[in-house]
Structures are given as structure tokens and as C-alpha cells.
Amino acid sequence: MAAEKKWYANADEIAAFENSINPNWDKTARMSMWHNHLDLTKAEAVARLTKNYTADISDFDMIEGQAAMMADSIADGIVKQFPQMFTK
């Protein structure tokens, strides 16, 4: 599907942008994270639309965990970029 290709291309653009503003955010790793996020989001949407609510809930839980992992990686990159701002 053309729209889905654009969706994933947008994820790649986001990953490239993230890497451009913080080299501690590896572009390839960020692309993988974004693609995984989109895969999970698509699976949840399909589950919801097909009224498979058990899968919908499970997929949402996976999205939430994956989003938390992405947030942690963003925080780690910020700490690495500005270590002087984060002293123990």
C-alpha cells in the first residue's frame, strides 16, 4: 500500500532527524524502534477493527512497553549528549 510505505518512510525521516540533533541516537536503531512501533500499532488497529479485543488489549500493552523503552532511549541519549547537566 502506498499509504503504508509513506508511513514507514516518515518513521525513517523521524529517525534521521533524531540522529541529526543527537548523534547518541543511532539512526539505524531509531529506525528499527519506529518500525516496530508502527508494526505494533497496525496490529492493534487490525485487532480492534476485527473485534479481536483480547489481541487489541495485548497489542496495546506491547505498544505501551515499547513506547517506554523508546522514551528510555531518548533520555539516555540526552544524558550522553549533556553529561555535565546530569551529575550524581
ZIWO-V860740 format. One record per pair of residues at least 12 apart in sequence whose C-alpha atoms are under 10 Angstrom apart, sorted by the first residue. I is the first residue (numbers start at 1). J is the second residue. D is the distance in Angstrom with one decimal. If there is no record, write none. Layout:
BEGIN
I|J|D ; I|J|D
END
This chain:
BEGIN
4|38|9.6 ; 4|42|9.7 ; 7|35|9.3 ; 7|38|8.1 ; 8|31|9.0 ; 8|34|8.1 ; 8|35|6.6 ; 8|38|7.5 ; 8|39|9.5 ; 9|31|9.6 ; 9|35|9.5 ; 10|31|9.9 ; 10|34|9.4 ; 10|35|9.9 ; 11|30|8.8 ; 11|31|6.6 ; 11|32|9.2 ; 11|33|9.1 ; 11|34|5.7 ; 11|35|6.8 ; 11|37|9.4 ; 11|38|8.3 ; 12|27|8.4 ; 12|28|8.9 ; 12|30|8.2 ; 12|31|5.5 ; 12|32|8.8 ; 12|34|7.6 ; 12|35|8.2 ; 13|27|9.7 ; 13|31|8.6 ; 14|27|9.2 ; 14|30|8.5 ; 14|31|8.0 ; 14|34|8.4 ; 15|27|5.5 ; 15|28|7.7 ; 15|29|8.4 ; 15|30|5.2 ; 15|31|5.3 ; 15|32|8.8 ; 15|33|8.8 ; 15|34|7.5 ; 15|35|9.9 ; 16|28|8.6 ; 16|30|8.1 ; 16|31|7.9 ; 18|30|7.9 ; 18|31|9.8 ; 18|74|9.2 ; 19|31|10.0 ; 19|77|9.9 ; 21|81|9.8 ; 22|74|9.4 ; 22|77|7.0 ; 22|78|7.6 ; 22|80|9.2 ; 22|81|6.9 ; 23|77|8.1 ; 23|78|9.9 ; 23|80|9.5 ; 23|81|8.0 ; 24|73|9.4 ; 24|74|9.0 ; 24|76|8.3 ; 24|77|5.1 ; 24|78|7.9 ; 24|79|9.4 ; 24|80|6.8 ; 24|81|6.8 ; 25|73|7.7 ; 25|74|7.3 ; 25|75|10.0 ; 25|76|8.8 ; 25|77|5.8 ; 25|78|8.8 ; 25|80|9.6 ; 25|81|9.6 ; 26|73|10.0 ; 26|77|9.2 ; 29|73|9.9 ; 30|70|8.4 ; 30|73|9.1 ; 30|74|9.6 ; 33|66|8.1 ; 33|67|9.0 ; 33|69|9.0 ; 33|70|7.0 ; 33|73|9.9 ; 34|66|9.7 ; 34|67|9.5 ; 34|70|8.6 ; 36|63|9.0 ; 36|66|8.3 ; 36|67|10.0 ; 37|62|9.2 ; 37|63|6.6 ; 37|64|9.6 ; 37|66|7.0 ; 37|67|7.5 ; 37|70|9.2 ; 38|63|9.2 ; 39|59|10.0 ; 39|63|9.5 ; 40|59|6.4 ; 40|60|7.9 ; 40|61|9.8 ; 40|62|7.3 ; 40|63|6.1 ; 40|64|9.9 ; 40|66|9.0 ; 41|56|9.7 ; 41|59|7.6 ; 41|60|7.8 ; 41|62|9.4 ; 41|63|7.0 ; 42|59|9.3 ; 43|55|8.5 ; 43|56|7.9 ; 43|59|6.8 ; 43|60|9.2 ; 43|63|9.9 ; 44|56|5.0 ; 44|57|7.8 ; 44|58|8.2 ; 44|59|5.2 ; 44|60|6.4 ; 44|61|9.7 ; 44|62|9.4 ; 44|63|8.6 ; 45|59|9.0 ; 45|60|9.5 ; 47|59|8.2
END
